[in-house]
Amino acid sequence: QIQSVLKMASKQQHLRDRVVQFYKKHETAGKKFTCAHFMAEGVSRRTIYSILSTLKIERQPGSGRKPTIMTPQNVRKLKTLFNNNYCISQTEVARKFECSQPYICKTLNRLHIKARKKQRCPGYTEEQISQVKSQCRWMCKNFSGKSFILDDESYFSLSGPQMPGNDVYYTDDMSITPPEIKYKFKKKFESKVMLYIAVSSKGISEPFFKPNGLAINHETYINQCLDKILVPFIHKHHKNDEIVFWP
């Protein structure tokens, strides 16, 4: 029995070697030519393609189907349209090149061109830009070695759907979904809460919350924010420091 197994394995290896040698000799004719040759000898198509699939065939430069839509000239046009540009739609460009939007996206990925979100930055004038170095030099000269303390307040809505992650819902039937789940109700004047906080290089102050009210007034800022939040924060973290308060 062992001899029969070895004989069968030897026969299979011999067939494999013949198929590989024949294909390499007639590689330009393609796999179909090799398949037709051995099928004439009674070898199954599946066996032939199984042997050929184990070969590592390297494509020759320039081989394969020639591009008809994204020719080298159109690729350069596409790069010019999108690179360092905005206010341009992949769908509109796809209509122009008479192809699909995913094909445009795939070509842009090959060109390493990706859509990126604009970042916020201050809108400085030319005069302000020219004064940056002198102002920084003045600040370093006058405030070097001192601790900066900054404070600010912000307002947050109390409605749940306005919070990140709460603006979607899951259901298998929209017709039976309760209205409070399906809809995002918006009032003309939303209830909000104010948060005040102070920060420095040594820590963060205790937060101060104030519900309702559209804006903070001077009484709340002095009596609640400064006296109860900022002053204790300075005594705790900057008791012996020279500080610069930057509201």
DOGU-47063 format. One line per 5 residues: their letters; for each residue y, z, x of N, C-alpha, C, O. Coordinates in steps of 0.001 Angstrom, whole numbers, m for minus. Atoms other than C-alpha are relative to their C-alpha. Layout:
<atoms>
A	Y:Z:X:Y:Z:X:Y:Z:X:Y:Z:X; ... .
</atoms>
This chain:
<atoms>
QIQSV	m1211:0:830:0:0:0:1260:0:863:2241:m676:555; m1160:m49:m892:2373:825:2850:224:m1358:643:1361:m1798:816; m128:1314:m627:1610:m2516:4476:606:m1019:m961:1377:m1886:m548; m565:929:990:2429:m4359:1240:1495:227:m183:2257:m724:m361; m1430:m317:122:5776:m2534:979:762:m541:1195:1839:m1117:1046 .
LKMAS	m651:501:m1205:6620:m3388:4576:72:m1524:m1:1058:m2113:440; 20:1456:63:5600:m6999:4003:1070:m519:m952:1723:m1525:m676; m1018:406:976:7868:m7213:927:1400:185:571:2277:m658:378; m1302:m256:m605:10773:m5645:2819:322:m1042:1056:1462:m1492:1172; m202:1027:m1021:10282:m8096:5666:346:m1343:m634:1171:m2090:m108 .
KQQHL	m275:1251:711:10268:m10994:3184:1422:m13:m542:2109:m1033:m479; m1362:m92:536:13495:m9770:1571:1030:m131:1118:2059:m785:953; m923:93:m1128:15161:m9365:4955:79:m1425:525:1147:m1895:919; 14:1397:m449:14081:m12872:5932:850:m874:m925:1595:m1740:m466; m809:755:958:15617:m14260:2723:1478:314:186:2320:m583:128 .
RDRVV	m1393:m393:m205:18801:m12291:3336:587:m704:1228:1705:m1217:1187; m485:653:m1219:19108:m13664:6861:212:m1492:m216:1183:m2063:281; m129:1436:263:18546:m17224:5642:1245:m305:m827:1979:m1252:m542; m1168:215:864:21189:m16915:2906:1288:178:794:2217:m620:668; m1206:m275:m781:23737:m15413:5299:259:m1115:1002:1393:m1578:1133 .
QFYKK	m173:1060:m991:23137:m18023:7998:414:m1314:m652:1262:m2036:m127; m339:1249:688:23285:m20890:5509:1445:34:m493:2167:m959:m398; m1375:m98:519:26517:m19607:3970:1018:m128:1135:2025:m820:990; m938:72:m1118:28213:m19145:7342:84:m1418:562:1135:m1841:1045; 15:1370:m506:27166:m22663:8344:764:m937:m925:1379:m1901:m470 .
HETAG	m676:850:987:28565:m24160:5107:1064:805:m760:1200:678:m1977; m972:m893:651:31341:m21643:4424:1098:m771:m711:1596:m337:m1750; m1074:779:620:33889:m24333:3650:m406:m563:m1358:453:m866:m2187; 472:534:1285:31712:m25570:776:36:1050:m1100:m21:706:m2281; m99:m1061:987:31940:m22178:m942:m1340:607:m376:m2396:129:39 .
KKFTC	1205:m725:400:29456:m19783:m2512:m862:m807:m970:m2086:m677:m970; 771:769:984:28457:m22188:m5288:m985:m947:681:m2100:m1153:200; 880:917:m729:27014:m24620:m2763:m1224:746:536:m2348:251:453; 1113:m812:m503:24908:m21864:m1171:m912:428:m1137:m2135:414:m996; 791:m438:1152:23795:m20618:m4585:m875:m1136:m530:m2048:m927:m840 .
AHFMA	767:1144:512:22724:m24093:m5729:m1155:m351:934:m2231:m737:476; 1041:336:m979:20750:m24646:m2505:m1219:914:m152:m2354:436:m162; 1128:m934:62:18629:m21492:m2835:m579:112:m1410:m1745:475:m1567; 567:39:1348:18281:m21728:m6624:m1003:m1141:m128:m1952:m1059:m909; 963:1104:m5:16531:m25037:m5975:m1337:426:591:m2368:m185:309 .
EGVSR	1238:m528:m571:13973:m23021:m3982:m658:1039:m907:m1747:1529:m611; 577:m958:927:13411:m20688:m6932:554:1404:117:50:2319:m535; m626:m1319:m137:15621:m17768:m5856:995:184:m1144:1722:m744:m1497; m881:m242:1147:17523:m16147:m8720:1464:52:440:1789:428:1566; m1441:m6:m270:21300:m16484:m8948:494:1413:338:1315:1600:1235 .
RTIYS	m440:m1379:m203:21715:m12705:m9147:m331:482:1410:471:1175:2036; 396:m411:m1349:19804:m12179:m5886:904:m631:1049:1289:21:2020; m832:710:m980:21875:m14783:m4054:1396:615:66:1913:890:1149; m1350:m566:9:25229:m13388:m5175:3:1459:447:1006:1941:974; 100:m1369:m490:24021:m9854:m4444:18:30:1522:625:914:2126 .
ILSTL	m9:86:m1468:23379:m10880:m838:1383:m398:506:1878:163:1483; m1318:470:m441:26696:m12712:m559:1080:1065:m192:2074:1080:535; m1011:m1036:249:28596:m9720:m1978:61:1027:1118:1060:1734:1254; 6:m961:m1108:27592:m7640:1054:743:m528:1221:1008:224:2158; m707:578:m1138:29378:m10030:3408:1473:364:m57:2073:382:m1132 .
KIERQ	m1431:m237:m106:32857:m9142:4598:661:m1310:401:664:m1701:1568; m588:1319:m221:34661:m12431:4220:1509:158:142:2176:663:m762; m1432:m70:m243:38124:m12629:5725:658:m1295:m444:238:m2391:m75; m715:1179:477:40543:m14944:4000:822:m608:1120:1432:99:1922; m803:704:m983:42172:m17553:6142:1461:m19:m460:1725:m146:m1655 .
PGSGR	m1420:70:388:45993:m17518:6215:309:m1309:m704:m23:m2387:m212; m352:1193:763:47296:m19914:3588:m1060:m445:m974:m851:m1397:m1726; 1055:382:934:44010:m20048:1680:285:589:m1374:1182:1418:m1525; m193:m490:1355:43743:m19388:m2028:910:m907:m807:1385:m1937:m328; m799:808:913:45678:m20695:m4976:1476:39:391:2018:1102:696 .
KPTIM	m1409:87:m327:49189:m21882:m4269:834:513:m1174:554:161:m2320; m828:m511:1101:51872:m20030:m6282:794:m1118:m647:1348:m1984:30; m753:1010:744:53464:m22123:m9002:1295:563:m582:2255:m175:m807; m1206:m628:555:55985:m19605:m10384:789:687:1105:1951:358:1344; m674:m730:m1063:56816:m17237:m7547:m228:m697:1340:m917:m186:2222 .
TPQNV	21:709:m1272:57156:m19803:m4816:888:760:992:1694:1591:573; m866:m693:m965:58781:m18615:m1565:1481:m107:m335:2239:837:m108; m1403:165:373:62081:m20026:m2811:372:913:m1163:1437:1530:m1149; m277:m868:1142:61853:m18154:m6134:m73:1470:376:643:2294:m194; 68:m1389:m465:60852:m14958:m4337:1319:397:647:1809:1506:438 .
RKLKT	m1299:m287:m618:64042:m15178:m2290:1091:137:m1061:1973:987:m941; m970:m103:1091:66044:m15777:m5486:m136:1340:m720:859:1985:m1052; 241:m1266:692:64408:m12760:m7136:524:1174:818:1111:2105:267; m489:m1079:m866:65214:m10550:m4153:1519:57:m12:2101:1142:m20; m1459:39:43:68842:m11701:m4209:528:560:m1316:1564:1226:m1338 .
LFNNN	m442:m473:1312:69099:m10937:m7940:m74:1517:m119:822:2139:m690; 253:m1418:248:67702:m7396:m7767:445:911:1132:856:2043:876; m247:m908:m1115:68325:m6031:m4287:1454:457:17:2374:m361:7; m1338:m605:m16:71316:m3634:m4229:843:m488:m1175:2008:m850:m1011; m696:475:1187:72249:m4601:m7779:m373:890:m1181:m1363:1620:m1125 .
YCISQ	281:m737:1228:72372:m3034:m11235:447:m845:m1185:941:m1959:m1008; m316:747:1229:72960:m4098:m14854:m798:m1299:m58:m265:m2349:m417; 859:1175:47:70038:m6494:m14608:m1319:399:m638:m1846:1476:m360; 1205:m303:763:66981:m6651:m16860:m1167:m838:504:m1032:m2043:715; 1198:726:m411:63465:m7566:m15754:m452:m970:m1088:m966:m2047:m785 .
TEVAR	399:871:1104:62802:m9028:m19214:818:m1286:m18:269:m2369:m219; m854:1188:m18:65789:m11386:m19003:m335:m901:1188:m348:m2126:1062; 355:799:m1180:64833:m12478:m15492:m1348:m679:m205:m1557:m1802:254; 1305:606:280:61254:m13074:m16675:152:m1251:m864:m560:m2234:m662; m250:1196:813:62581:m15487:m19313:559:m1128:861:234:m2298:658 .
KFECS	m599:1010:m866:64571:m17265:m16637:m1052:m677:874:m1000:m1889:1086; 1054:550:m858:61512:m17715:m14398:m1217:m473:m804:m2183:m987:m240; 1087:422:896:59270:m18429:m17428:m1321:670:375:m2344:11:565; 1204:m784:m283:56796:m15658:m16671:115:1318:m749:1070:1526:m1497; 1:m1282:702:55947:m12168:m17927:768:1052:793:958:931:2003 .
QPYIC	m715:m1098:m661:57869:m8976:m17193:m884:752:994:m401:1103:2071; 849:m664:m1009:54838:m7291:m15506:m132:m800:1294:m276:m221:2370; 87:825:m1212:54668:m10257:m13104:1247:177:862:1161:209:2089; m1239:m271:m735:58320:m9695:m12162:m81:1361:678:299:1510:1839; 127:m1356:m547:57615:m5986:m11673:m954:22:1195:m687:686:2197 .
KTLNR	981:61:m1086:54573:m6750:m9501:601:m653:1243:360:m206:2364; m631:678:m1135:56585:m9135:m7327:1034:895:668:1148:903:1894; m984:m923:m565:59361:m6561:m6892:m679:1096:811:m158:1518:1844; 736:m1013:m758:56784:m3989:m5786:m462:m545:1346:m453:170:2349; 401:606:m1274:55515:m6414:m3148:1183:m103:957:1012:m60:2176 .
LHIKA	m1211:74:m819:59112:m6727:m1933:559:1381:327:1595:1499:981; m428:m1390:m215:59396:m2893:m1857:1357:280:m649:2135:1095:m153; m1225:m237:766:62252:m3059:m4384:m366:835:m1216:m1165:406:m2049; 315:m915:1089:62148:m123:m6796:1275:399:m734:2360:429:m154; m1125:m491:792:64396:1069:m9601:237:1466:336:m692:2273:301 .
RKKQR	m344:m1370:m361:66181:4239:m8588:1167:474:m861:2050:m305:m1221; m1041:m568:850:68375:6565:m10620:1252:272:820:1183:780:1939; m1260:m238:m693:72033:6728:m9684:239:1496:157:m66:2286:m737; m310:m1396:m269:73127:9990:m8121:1476:264:m255:2334:m590:m33; m1386:m380:244:76251:11836:m9090:691:342:1311:104:959:2200 .
CPGYT	m805:m368:m1167:78985:12140:m6509:1466:5:m416:1847:m708:m1344; m1427:m56:351:82695:12987:m6608:679:m1345:216:374:m2071:1163; m744:1251:m125:85045:10075:m7166:1277:210:797:2356:359:225; m1155:m233:m864:87350:10530:m4176:859:m1253:114:359:m2377:97; m914:1097:m298:90423:8404:m3649:30:m220:1508:m478:601:2272 .
EEQIS	m86:289:m1435:91136:6788:m283:838:1051:721:558:1389:1871; m831:m1042:m611:93821:9393:384:m794:1287:201:m667:1947:1233; 820:m1204:m128:91383:12239:m281:m1042:m152:1105:m1309:793:1846; 996:234:m1049:88760:10663:1980:632:122:1379:13:649:2303; m673:m78:m1302:91294:10378:4804:344:1433:383:534:1725:1564 .
QVKSQ	m359:m1391:m272:92081:14113:4465:m1213:909:184:m1055:2104:437; 1205:m834:m54:88454:15304:4579:m110:728:1333:m319:1941:1355; 184:m623:m1315:88295:15940:8333:1041:1079:265:716:2155:769; m1054:m990:m252:91639:17718:8509:m175:1232:m882:67:2352:m433; 206:m1138:892:90836:19891:5477:m1193:845:449:m1144:2074:396 .
CRWMC	1165:m748:m503:87412:20823:6869:363:786:1252:m82:1919:1433; m434:m694:m1216:89020:21697:10199:844:1220:m357:724:2269:275; m842:m1125:439:91562:23901:8384:m854:1127:m586:m586:2302:m334; 867:m1015:591:88814:25692:6427:m803:728:1073:m962:1947:1009; 755:m645:m1083:86752:26325:9565:885:948:802:436:2008:1237 .
KNFSG	m919:m824:m787:89801:27714:11344:378:1280:m735:488:2339:m118; m502:m1147:757:90881:30052:8533:m1099:846:m641:m886:2030:m902; 1037:m740:723:87569:31049:6909:m1285:167:799:m2307:561:237; 1202:m152:m813:85110:31082:9800:m402:1473:85:434:2334:357; 503:m1370:m64:82927:34210:9716:156:783:m1285:m238:1947:m1342 .
KSFIL	m183:m689:1274:83832:35076:6123:m1061:m454:m1002:m1623:m1543:m882; 1003:293:1025:81507:35175:3116:673:m570:m1238:1668:m33:m1726; m523:637:1205:82147:32881:176:m764:513:m1217:m1989:632:m1192; 590:m390:1277:81530:34082:m3375:508:m971:m1060:1713:m1160:m1222; m342:957:1050:81450:31549:m6197:m490:531:m1335:m1535:1177:m1407 .
DDESY	447:m362:1340:81263:32171:m9923:268:m1161:m947:1144:m1992:m707; m162:1073:980:80929:29901:m12920:m706:404:m1282:m1557:1293:m1288; 665:m231:1277:79925:29869:m16562:m444:m1328:m585:131:m2377:m295; 514:1195:655:77935:27408:m18628:m472:381:m1393:m718:1552:m1683; 349:m235:1399:76990:27007:m22287:m1308:m720:m320:m1523:m1863:84 .
FSLSG	1310:533:353:73510:26450:m23692:m192:83:m1505:189:1061:m2148; 274:32:1432:72439:25445:m27174:m1182:901:m327:m2086:1076:490; 1082:m885:432:70189:27800:m29129:m1069:m735:m795:m2084:m143:m1159; 980:756:779:68354:25024:m30976:m1156:m407:901:m945:m868:2023; 1194:273:m793:64779:24514:m29778:m159:m1441:430:m456:m1681:1600 .
PQMPG	220:1402:m393:64583:20673:m29853:909:m496:1106:616:m1512:1737; m905:429:m1058:67507:20454:m27438:m518:366:1384:m40:m164:2387; 522:m441:m1281:65493:22164:m24715:m991:m1025:546:m1706:m1656:m233; 963:946:m586:63481:20013:m22260:m1435:376:m350:m1825:1538:m239; 1389:m232:374:59886:19643:m23403:m198:253:m1479:m1324:188:m1972 .
NDVYY	105:m260:1439:60681:20450:m27054:440:m1185:m843:523:m1068:m2066; m486:1156:749:61890:16970:m28023:m1123:m943:m415:m848:m2025:m933; 1138:802:444:58371:15606:m28668:m932:880:m825:m913:2105:m707; 997:m740:770:55634:16595:m31092:m1252:m849:m114:m1212:m2063:87; 1288:673:81:51976:15719:m31611:m527:89:m1433:m416:1129:m2081 .
TDDMS	570:21:1339:50313:14702:m34862:m965:m1170:m122:m854:m2161:599; 906:1111:281:47495:12551:m36187:368:m706:m1299:m218:m1733:m1642; m446:613:1251:49292:11789:m39464:1439:426:m251:1689:1579:m601; m1412:m341:153:53094:11637:m39695:362:344:m1439:1345:1045:m1680; m341:m225:1405:53006:11716:m43505:m158:1457:m415:455:1885:m1393 .
ITPPE	211:m1407:362:51830:15346:m43562:650:946:1008:458:2159:930; m671:m846:m984:53919:16591:m40626:1180:710:m651:1980:51:m1316; m1123:m729:606:56367:19340:m41723:1340:m515:525:1428:m937:1678; m1315:520:m421:60066:18333:m41611:568:720:1221:1206:91:2066; m560:m734:m1138:60966:21118:m39148:m654:m395:1318:m118:m115:2390 .
IKYKF	675:497:m1196:58468:19571:m36713:389:m1453:268:591:m1850:1415; m226:1442:m139:59183:15899:m37366:1431:m332:401:1657:m1231:1210; m1399:361:m189:62987:15931:m37341:703:962:948:333:2129:1075; m849:m804:m877:65554:17175:m34862:1343:174:m700:2188:m720:m672; m1206:m255:769:68288:18750:m36952:1163:314:939:1023:1081:1892 .
KKKFE	m1174:m190:m835:71756:18653:m35462:1192:374:m865:1539:m341:m1805; m1186:m444:714:74755:20594:m36717:1247:m518:710:1219:m867:1890; m1250:467:m587:78337:19571:m36172:485:962:1069:992:541:2109; m362:m1019:m981:79028:22848:m34378:m1235:852:266:m1555:1758:m503; 1225:m704:m347:75885:24106:m32677:315:1406:503:1322:1629:1175 .
SKVML	m115:m1350:m551:75439:27803:m31960:m399:m36:1469:m1432:m596:1834; 254:25:m1436:75618:28346:m28225:111:1401:582:629:2322:m49; m117:m1250:m732:75353:31126:m25708:601:m313:1363:244:m1301:2004; m648:196:m1287:77523:31478:m22627:m707:837:1061:m1078:1985:814; 604:m695:m1133:76032:32430:m19258:989:1:1151:1480:m1050:1562 .
YIAVS	m873:m142:m1166:78184:33770:m16419:m814:585:1143:m1651:1464:938; 730:m489:m1159:76894:34347:m12909:839:m237:1250:1644:m1166:1302; m665:141:m1294:78202:34816:m9362:m1065:m120:1085:m2113:521:1012; 970:229:m1076:76443:33649:m6204:711:41:1345:1906:m233:1453; m470:39:m1382:76850:34002:m2461:m1205:m237:892:m2323:m410:407 .
SKGIS	1102:229:m938:74774:33528:667:m970:1170:45:m2065:1038:593; 844:m1188:m55:73342:37041:196:m706:315:m1310:m1480:1270:m1373; 710:m281:1237:72174:36863:m3390:693:m546:m1228:1664:m1299:m1148; m505:427:1304:72831:36302:m7077:303:1240:m827:m443:2218:m788; m391:m1150:808:74611:38650:m9452:m858:98:m1253:m1646:m798:m1557 .
EPFFK	633:m139:1304:73288:39984:m12725:654:m984:m977:1873:m1152:m936; m606:955:939:73788:37404:m15502:710:723:m1143:348:1840:m1511; m712:m514:1170:76210:37992:m18357:m99:m1044:m1104:294:m2196:m920; 169:893:1140:75410:36472:m21755:993:379:m1093:1215:1556:m1374; m916:m229:1117:77905:36060:m24569:m317:m1012:m1095:m42:m2200:m926 .
PNGLA	311:944:1081:76706:34548:m27862:1250:m395:m762:2262:306:m772; m1083:537:824:78918:32432:m30100:1262:m197:832:1254:m8:2049; m1246:242:m721:82486:31620:m29203:m47:m1335:715:m1026:m1631:1400; m6:1325:m607:83477:28152:m28026:359:33:1474:m64:m842:2231; m403:m58:m1401:85011:29232:m24729:300:1437:377:562:2275:m485 .
INHET	m295:m1334:m495:85566:32279:m22570:1520:179:88:2230:m724:531; m1435:m269:m89:89015:33897:m22818:278:938:1170:m649:1411:1829; m363:m791:m1180:90933:35893:m20214:m459:1446:m119:m788:2073:888; 433:m1387:160:90013:39269:m21717:m1483:150:328:m1878:1078:1033; 1434:m53:m294:86290:38564:m21602:m258:m217:1482:m1128:427:2068 .
YINQC	214:299:m1417:86576:37140:m18099:343:1203:879:m375:1508:1832; m423:m1140:m829:88437:40160:m16714:m861:1231:m272:m1360:1861:660; 670:m1256:345:86732:42990:m18612:m1520:m72:149:m2148:902:565; 1457:109:m18:83170:41678:m18778:m522:m648:1285:m1438:m129:1923; 529:754:m1145:82706:39146:m15980:412:617:1334:m429:866:2197 .
LDKIL	m474:m505:m1287:84901:40514:m13195:m339:1472:196:m926:1843:1213; 170:m1445:m173:84760:44277:m13797:m1468:422:m11:m1862:1281:777; 1374:m471:167:81106:44586:m14849:m1034:m809:786:m2144:m328:1013; 977:848:m695:79437:41725:m12957:419:m262:1448:m339:19:2376; m408:435:m1335:81473:40489:m9984:264:1170:940:m212:1165:2075 .
VPFIH	m345:m1129:m877:82836:43793:m8621:m1247:766:457:m1366:1042:1651; 1233:m647:m487:79414:45564:m8574:m802:m882:962:m1441:m377:1886; 709:912:m900:77939:42464:m6930:620:26:1395:m99:m6:2394; m679:m59:m1303:80571:42606:m4158:m312:1318:699:m581:1325:1900; 294:m1306:m600:79998:46350:m3591:m1435:72:511:m1708:748:1503 .
KHHKN	1411:m69:m382:76249:45809:m3361:m317:m866:1210:m1055:m436:2097; 393:951:m1045:76082:42778:m1053:1074:m236:1064:753:m668:2171; m1077:333:m945:79500:42485:639:963:1176:159:2180:990:174; m843:m1193:m48:80765:46046:962:887:12:1234:2050:408:1156; m756:m34:m1249:81872:45659:4586:336:m1401:515:663:m1572:1689 .
DEIVF	m244:1383:m423:82371:41891:4657:1401:m452:m387:2003:48:m1337; m1207:714:410:85473:39768:4625:m441:m1132:m913:m1234:m1985:m515; 482:967:987:85056:37665:1522:1120:m948:m407:2306:m633:m311; m900:988:587:86652:34562:70:m541:m301:m1389:m1643:m829:m1536; 423:240:1382:86466:34357:m3712:427:m1401:m403:1612:m1736:m372 .
WP	m244:1412:330:86162:30731:m4823:m415:m239:m1449:m1526:m704:m1702; 387:125:1419:86244:30680:m8650:m98:m1459:m422:m411:m1748:m1577 .
</atoms>
